[in-house]
Amino acid sequence: MSKADRSGLPTEEQLLDAAVGLFAQKWYGTVSVAEICRSAGLSNGVFYRYFENKEVLFKRILERVLELLKTAVEGASGAGPKERLEDLEERVLRFSAEHPDLVSVFREGQYRYFDYERRLVALYLRALGQALGRGVELAEYLFALGGLRFCATQRVYNGAAIDPASILAIVEKGLFRGMDFDPELVFGGTATPLPLPLDQDARARLLKSGKRLFGEKGYYETNIHDVTGAAGLSVGAFYTYFASKEVFYAEIIEMVGKQVRGFIARNLAPAAGPKPLNRLERELRGLWLWLVYLSIDKDCYAIVREAEFVLPDAVRDYYGRFVAGYRKNPEGNAAPGSGIDDGTAIEFLLGVAHYAGIEVAFDESPVNARAVVEAIGRYLGRGFSEYLS
């Protein structure tokens, strides 16, 4: 909303609306109170009549998103579970399309203040339970709504060609239909770490220290002096290898993607015996390895999330390389004859992994993580078909 359009709103609403527009385009740390007031056409002093500080305002926006989503997704209508589930899925897609700025702000909020994501998941669990007419668990949310949430944001922000009918078909009947999995092949064996060079040159030392600092402190709170100091090098050495902090960050994002993909590829081979993995087993083992990797290297998650605002093109490339890996699969990514769009199936699988990473890897509970992956595997094989008759 423009300054002129919001002029008729109450003062507090003018500030909130201006802040939403700014936070949707820029990372929280780069938006100042003064900038919010300028955008709203108000003086700085007015801000503090309504909000103690920027954090209070930001959390007010997050609360509003939760309120709006609650209204949007609860009470899905339909004569039976199948119709109510379809209505719920449509409501989630529609909310993202109608409120892209609010969704964008919430995506940062879920990273900065994780309790809001927990509350959103609880809301989705209730809505999904209402649709199915029974209690639901985390794995069912991840399958039914994790993939959907990711597809919705990819469509709105990156122009991904998402087919809603394909999402519904996956949720209702599964993606790898008729397949089962051997838990020993999915979870067994040991993981081999990535090779660790014994003698790192100056460039590699800078990248290593930058990754750690960006993961711990964030892009804007980390300066080049911090990076070079941690690497035991001079500022001049930094500019020998990197033209700017932004170029450096882009290379770290690329490095993170290579490390994740490398770890999964290195350990994807069958864990027990010569039996090859079927398509479902390979997907589940890849998901399990992703969660294992996140439990070892949590910095990669923070780096990629912040980069969505700092270097969005680099993040699109990050996910694009995962998509390219899926497209190389000779078996395809959907059951033959299912009519499911392959591109949508890929984004759906990425979404399940993305939200599984958020919900499972960070509770440091590998037993729970394994149980969630096993449940996701059952739903990828048959969907919610047994509950929708």
VENFENWO-V522392 format. One line per field, one symbol per residue. ss: DSSP state (2 for helix, 1 for strand, 0 for the rest). A space follows every 10 residues. Layout:
ss: ???
This chain:
ss: 0000222200 2222222222 2222200222 0022222222 0002222222 0002222222 2222222222 2220000000 2222222222 2222222202 2222222222 2202222222 2222222222 2200000222 2222222222 2222222200 0002222222 2220000000 0022222000 0000000000 0222222222 2222222000 0002222222 2000222222 2000222222 2222222222 2222222000 0000000022 2222222222 2222220022 2222222222 0222222222 2222222000 0000000000 0222222222 2222222220 2220022222 2222222222 220022200
